[in-house]
């Protein structure tokens, strides 16, 4: 996928979020991305790659584009809270809800990071055949994903194309981030939180190792 096609794929995350998490656009609701990690034996290099990948994927989905996002500190994706019983990062949407779709895409990319990372560039026919099989398996898993049940085959293909674009752009971070996912990420979930109370409503989640 080239850079010219990315704006086409950028159009549907917000629409996708509206059909999947309509409550997240209510004025009294906040959509939070929660990542729960192991609290010991963490590789700093792999943790750094994982957090950088989150920032980059969010930035690539921003309307101004990744370059402008990188130079505008005000628009950077920020951690709302870190809890310490386990290492729990909470990242929240903007008050105007303009990035709800982006957060959903970040969540799904992290959820499918490990199987996606297996579909790397190939050198031989056998590797190419195996890569096609893995992509086919990921598509099958997405169709079985309850969160994606409202997506048709064309929309699933667009989602996979978007993830493949991210993979090519972040090829240096993917191996370390994927390793961190396997070893240290316990759970990734999206929580719809009532802005006026402390408890959230869970909608979708998985362990960090993929579907």
Secondary structure as UniProt FT lines:
FT   HELIX           3..10
FT   HELIX           12..20
FT   HELIX           22..25
FT   TURN            27..28
FT   STRAND          29..37
FT   HELIX           44..61
FT   TURN            63..64
FT   HELIX           66..71
FT   HELIX           73..75
FT   STRAND          79..83
FT   TURN            84..86
FT   STRAND          87..92
FT   TURN            95..96
FT   TURN            98..99
FT   HELIX           100..111
FT   HELIX           113..117
FT   HELIX           125..144
FT   HELIX           146..148
FT   TURN            149..150
FT   HELIX           153..169
FT   HELIX           171..184
FT   STRAND          185..194
FT   TURN            195..196
FT   STRAND          200..206
FT   TURN            208..209
//
